[in-house]
Structures are given as C-alpha cells and as structure tokens.
Amino acid sequence: MAYASQKDQIPVFFEDTSIAFASKSDSQLRKTYWLFSLMNQARVVNLGTFFIKIALKLHLPIKNLIRYTIFEQFCGGETISDCQQTISTLANSSVGTILDYSVEGEDDENSFDATAAEILRTIQKASESTAIPFSVFKITGIASTDLLEKVQRKEPLSVSEAAAYERVKERVEKLCSQAHQLNVRIFIDAEESWIQNVIDDLTYEMMEKYNKEKAIVYNTYQFYRHETLQALKSAYLLARQKGYVLGGKLVRGAYMEKERMRAREQEYFNPIHTSKEATDKDYNAAIDFCLENVDHISICLGTHNEYSSQYCTCKMKKLGLKNDDSRIWFAQLLGMSDNISYNLAKVGYNVAKYVPYGPIDAVLPYLIRRAEENTSIAGQSSREYLLVKSEMHRRGVSSL
C-alpha cells in the first residue's frame, strides 16, 4: 500500500476489536455473533428472506422476530425519537449519526410529500444536535422513477408529468433550502445510471445556490461506474467556474447486478467497471484528487473498505491535514464495519454512521438488501463474523 512501508507511518489500524465493540454488552455481542454467523450462509439468507416476505404477506406475527434481530442490528428504530438511544450511544464514542429515512416502494404524490416532510424533520433534528452532522435523502423517495427516467431521456412530458416534475424540483429546493438555512449538510444519494444524470442536474443546481461559502449540498459519486472519476473532476471544474464548493460523498456503488442485467437486456454498453481492481483504483484516485483540492472540495468517504479508509488517512497525513479537518468525513452503515468507524473516531477522525429508520414493513426491502449484501460481497459477512468472534474470545464470552 502507498505510504505503508513503515508501520509507524500509518495513522490508524482496524484490528482492535476492544475499541470496535466497546459499546456492546456481552449479550449484544453474542446476538451479533449469531446474526452474522447466519448471514454468512447464502442459502440461509435466501430462504430466510423468502419466508419473511411470505409471512408478512400472510400477516403472520413475525414482526417482533424481525425487530429483535436484523432490524435491531441495522436500524435505529421506527421513528426519529426511537433513534435517540442509538444517537447517544454512537456519540459516546465520538461517532456521529446520519438519520436515513429508509422507507422504499412508495410511488404516489401523497407518499412523496410525506417522505419530504419526514426528511425535513431529520434536518430539523440535525440542526439541534452536534451528534448529527449530516442529513440525507434519495430523489426516488420524493419522485417517480418512471418520471425521472423520462426526463433523463429528454422525452416530451405531458401536462400532468410536467406539473409532477415541477413538484419534484420544489421538494428538492425545499429540502436543500431548509438545510442551508439551518446550516445542516445534506447528502443526495446516487441511484441507477438511467436516472443519475437528472439527479446530478438537480444536485448541481442546488450546489450552485447553497454552496457559495461551504459545502451544504453533497452529490454522491459511484466509482464502480467507469466514467465517475472524470465526472467528479468535471464537477470540480464546474464548481470552480461558478464559484461554489463541491460536496462529494464517495462510494463504490450499490446497483451492480441491476446495472449489468439492464445493459445486457437492452444491449447497451455496461457502465460498470469490469473488475473490482478498476473500481478500487478509481476510488483511491478520487481520494487523491479531492484531498489535493480540499480547499474547494468537501468529502465524505462512504466506504466499508479498510484499504481505502487507511489510504485516506495516510494521504491526509502526507498533506499535513489534521485528523479532524471539518472538510473530510468517513461514514459506514449502522451494524457494519464497526472496526473501521470506532477505530477512526478513537484517534480523532470525523466519523458518522448511517442510521436507517422507519416502520418495519416499510424498511424491509432495505433490511433484505443488507442481508444479501453481507452475503454477496466477497468476505463481508465472514469479516464481520470473525471480528465479533475475536472480541468474544478476547472477553472470554461463550457463543451459547
């Protein structure tokens, strides 16, 4: 690894499980151990998610089972107030909270308005607490995917569609305006390539309006797409030209299989890198670019990748940037990669956890993706499982 030839040149390591799991009691640790041991088995995950879907459709009483297992691991609660305990626990270890209203699958104007209203409440909550450094939303939470896709294709809109799209822009404006007014940084999440261009356009319009003095609005860059590194550099040049600070959340990406399948079915060039190595190379090159231009770019590394997290700390050290530089953040999902989050926070880096919340039925698609992601990402569940197992061994805690 770059800068890693001398161990004393590396600012942080991620193997200390006593720091990673300091906030967990022995019983919580044991429950986490059993959860990841199950998620380590793809067949169990596939069967489990299948039967959960059936049970909910049949209205069988399994909500409490979900609540005290996978929901408890990956979500903060059903409401903002339910999340307060998680917010406080994270804050005790100098880890921030990003409240993520994770309701999915709604697709009507009333639902879009309700989601926008809920996101406004998360912005208000963030403005009242130093423990909540960011807010976040997905454009598809407040807009029809079909409408966004039609806009991106530059097809003529009907009168009703044009009116609906104006309402989308009004919701985006309202959220970003409120964030700016309350001095709350806000992420706009990345989505599928066939709607990403229109999301980018909306986001850069908000940046130009609200990022004049510092980054309030952040776009999200998915580096599993081969054109993203250049897109980031072009966005930087545009920001410099128009006189605003670029806000960027750097992620690898979350729609790989869907992207590949659609490209194959519709016979167009697959936008996804052909290898993980190419994705990693672009991601780390983006870290270099952003840190070398940090006077005009504020970033958050949304990553569970230990190499990239350590690479960033080394690059910061090389450039003489302080660990707690307010323009540089790291973020991971609640319930995952605690070894990265807590060890970074322990030595003074800015760290936050995405804390999803919402009614159990409504966030189930999110929870199923978390389970499937832990199974499908090479070694992810095994890594989480082994870290928990190591801490149990260190404490002398049995698995029974």
Secondary structure, 3 states (H helix, E strand, C coil): CCCCCCHHHCCCCCCCHHHHCCCCCHHHHHHHHHHHHHHCCHHHHHHHHHHHHHHHHCCCCCHHHHHHHHHHHHCCECCCHHHHHHHHHHHHCCCEEEEEECCCCCCCHHHHHHHHHHHHHHHHHHHCCCCCCEEEECHHHCCCHHHHHHHHCCCCCCHHHHHHHHHHHHHHHHHHHHHHHCCCEEEECCCCHHHHHHHHHHHHHHHHHHCCCCCCEEEEEECCECCHHHHHHHHHHHHHHHCCCEEEEEECCCCHHHHHHHHHHHCCCCCECCCHHHHHHHHHHHHHHHHHCCCCEEEEEECCCHHHHHHHHHHHHHHCCCCCCCCEEEEEECCCCHHHHHHHHHCCCCEEEEEEECCHHHHHHHHHHHHHHHHHCCCHHHHHHHHHHHHHHHHCCCCC
